[in-house]
Amino acid sequence: MDTSPLRDAYRTLLDAAATVADSGASPVPPPGEWSADQILAHVSLINAATIAAVAAVASGANTTYDNRIAQDTWTIERLIALAGGNAGLRERIRVEGEALCALGGPTLSEAELDTPVPSRLLSNNTLLLDAPVPLRDLITGLADVELPGHAQQLLALLPESVQANATP
């Protein structure tokens, strides 16, 4: 599996996170939206769940994928504290991205990547998926949807005058 799109998506996300952190602005999210740290903690939790699914398939174990814990406010705030804030979250995501690219690329066979993983995906309390999906789709979903969406979400926290110069 070619992990170049995944590497690029992590790079774009981390660049957006650094832009927000280095902007000097104190971005306040709109009501009902997450702060930069909360977005990064959510991404880190998604990464951890994906790594767990990949590792389980690689070890021959049965697995499931459920992203609900990555939306839990208490868990998100705890991870922010455990990681030491924004810089720690960005480093954690960088390392998790490297791990997923290493595991999802040369490590897994095509048969392993095609392994159906019972999955439950929610977004904003809306059920998006409750069905088995191939493991490869969990990985490519990060590159195609999850990471780019959160990169844009991070940049949207910047004042409009800064956003024009910061779009990836």
C-alpha positions as CSV (number, residue, x, y, z in Angstrom):
1,M,0.0,0.0,0.0
2,D,1.4,3.4,-1.0
3,T,1.4,5.5,2.2
4,S,2.5,8.7,0.4
5,P,-1.0,10.3,0.6
6,L,-1.1,9.5,4.3
7,R,2.4,11.1,4.9
8,D,1.3,14.1,2.9
9,A,-1.9,14.4,5.0
10,Y,0.0,14.2,8.2
11,R,2.4,16.9,7.0
12,T,-0.4,19.2,6.0
13,L,-2.2,18.7,9.3
14,L,1.0,19.3,11.3
15,D,1.8,22.4,9.2
16,A,-1.7,23.8,9.9
17,A,-1.3,23.1,13.6
18,A,2.1,24.8,13.7
19,T,0.6,27.8,11.8
20,V,-2.1,28.2,14.4
21,A,0.3,27.7,17.3
22,D,2.8,30.2,15.9
23,S,0.2,32.8,14.7
24,G,0.4,34.8,18.0
25,A,-3.4,34.8,17.9
26,S,-5.4,33.3,20.6
27,P,-8.0,31.5,18.5
28,V,-11.3,31.0,20.2
29,P,-13.5,28.4,18.5
30,P,-17.0,29.3,17.5
31,P,-19.6,27.9,20.0
32,G,-19.9,24.2,19.8
33,E,-16.5,23.8,18.0
34,W,-13.2,22.5,19.4
35,S,-10.1,24.4,20.2
36,A,-6.8,23.6,18.4
37,D,-5.7,21.4,21.3
38,Q,-9.0,19.6,21.4
39,I,-8.8,19.0,17.6
40,L,-5.2,17.6,18.0
41,A,-6.2,15.4,20.9
42,H,-9.1,14.0,18.8
43,V,-6.7,13.3,15.9
44,S,-4.3,11.6,18.3
45,L,-7.0,9.4,19.7
46,I,-8.2,8.5,16.2
47,N,-4.6,7.6,15.3
48,A,-4.3,5.4,18.4
49,A,-7.5,3.5,17.5
50,T,-6.3,3.0,14.0
51,I,-2.9,1.8,15.2
52,A,-4.6,-0.7,17.5
53,A,-6.7,-2.0,14.6
54,V,-3.7,-2.3,12.3
55,A,-1.7,-4.1,15.1
56,A,-4.5,-6.5,15.8
57,V,-4.8,-7.5,12.2
58,A,-1.0,-7.8,11.9
59,S,-1.0,-10.1,14.9
60,G,-3.8,-12.3,13.6
61,A,-6.3,-11.1,16.2
62,N,-9.9,-10.1,15.7
63,T,-10.5,-6.4,16.0
64,T,-13.1,-3.7,15.8
65,Y,-12.9,0.1,15.2
66,D,-15.0,2.6,17.1
67,N,-14.2,6.3,17.1
68,R,-16.6,7.3,19.9
69,I,-13.8,7.6,22.5
70,A,-12.1,10.2,20.3
71,Q,-15.1,12.4,20.7
72,D,-15.4,12.1,24.5
73,T,-14.7,15.5,26.1
74,W,-13.2,14.0,29.3
75,T,-10.9,11.8,27.3
76,I,-9.8,14.6,25.0
77,E,-9.0,16.9,27.9
78,R,-7.1,14.2,29.7
79,L,-5.0,13.5,26.6
80,I,-4.2,17.3,26.3
81,A,-2.9,17.2,29.9
82,L,-1.0,14.0,29.4
83,A,0.7,15.2,26.2
84,G,1.7,18.5,27.8
85,G,-0.4,20.7,25.5
86,N,-0.1,21.7,21.9
87,A,3.5,21.0,21.3
88,G,3.3,17.6,22.9
89,L,0.2,16.7,20.9
90,R,1.8,17.7,17.6
91,E,4.9,15.5,18.4
92,R,2.6,12.7,19.4
93,I,0.7,12.9,16.1
94,R,3.9,13.1,14.2
95,V,5.1,9.8,15.7
96,E,1.7,8.2,15.4
97,G,1.7,9.1,11.7
98,E,5.2,7.6,11.2
99,A,3.9,4.4,12.9
100,L,0.8,4.1,10.7
101,C,2.8,4.7,7.6
102,A,5.3,2.0,8.6
103,L,2.6,-0.5,9.6
104,G,0.2,0.3,6.8
105,G,2.7,0.3,4.0
106,P,5.3,-2.4,3.7
107,T,4.3,-4.4,6.8
108,L,0.8,-5.6,5.9
109,S,0.0,-7.9,3.0
110,E,-2.8,-7.2,0.6
111,A,-4.9,-9.9,2.4
112,E,-4.4,-8.2,5.7
113,L,-5.3,-4.8,4.2
114,D,-8.5,-6.4,2.9
115,T,-9.4,-7.7,6.3
116,P,-13.0,-6.6,7.2
117,V,-13.0,-4.6,10.4
118,P,-16.4,-4.1,12.1
119,S,-16.5,-0.3,12.4
120,R,-18.6,2.3,14.0
121,L,-17.9,5.9,13.0
122,L,-19.7,9.0,14.4
123,S,-19.3,12.7,13.7
124,N,-21.0,15.3,15.7
125,N,-23.2,12.6,17.3
126,T,-24.3,11.4,13.9
127,L,-23.8,7.8,12.9
128,L,-21.8,7.7,9.6
129,L,-21.0,4.0,9.5
130,D,-21.9,0.9,11.4
131,A,-20.6,-1.9,9.2
132,P,-17.4,-3.9,8.4
133,V,-14.9,-2.1,6.2
134,P,-11.5,-3.3,4.9
135,L,-8.6,-2.2,7.1
136,R,-7.1,-0.3,4.1
137,D,-10.2,1.9,4.1
138,L,-9.6,2.9,7.7
139,I,-6.1,4.0,6.7
140,T,-7.0,5.7,3.5
141,G,-9.9,7.4,5.3
142,L,-7.4,9.2,7.4
143,A,-5.5,10.5,4.4
144,D,-8.6,11.3,2.3
145,V,-11.0,12.7,4.8
146,E,-10.1,12.8,8.5
147,L,-6.7,14.6,8.4
148,P,-7.5,17.1,5.7
149,G,-10.8,18.0,7.4
150,H,-9.0,18.7,10.7
151,A,-6.3,20.7,9.0
152,Q,-9.0,23.0,7.5
153,Q,-10.7,23.0,10.9
154,L,-7.5,24.2,12.6
155,L,-6.9,26.9,10.0
156,A,-10.5,28.1,10.4
157,L,-9.6,29.1,14.0
158,L,-7.3,31.8,12.7
159,P,-8.5,35.4,12.1
160,E,-9.5,35.9,8.5
161,S,-6.5,38.2,7.9
162,V,-4.2,35.3,8.8
163,Q,-6.2,32.6,7.0
164,A,-5.6,34.0,3.6
165,N,-1.9,33.4,4.0
166,A,-2.2,30.1,5.8
167,T,-4.3,27.8,3.6
168,P,-2.4,24.6,2.8
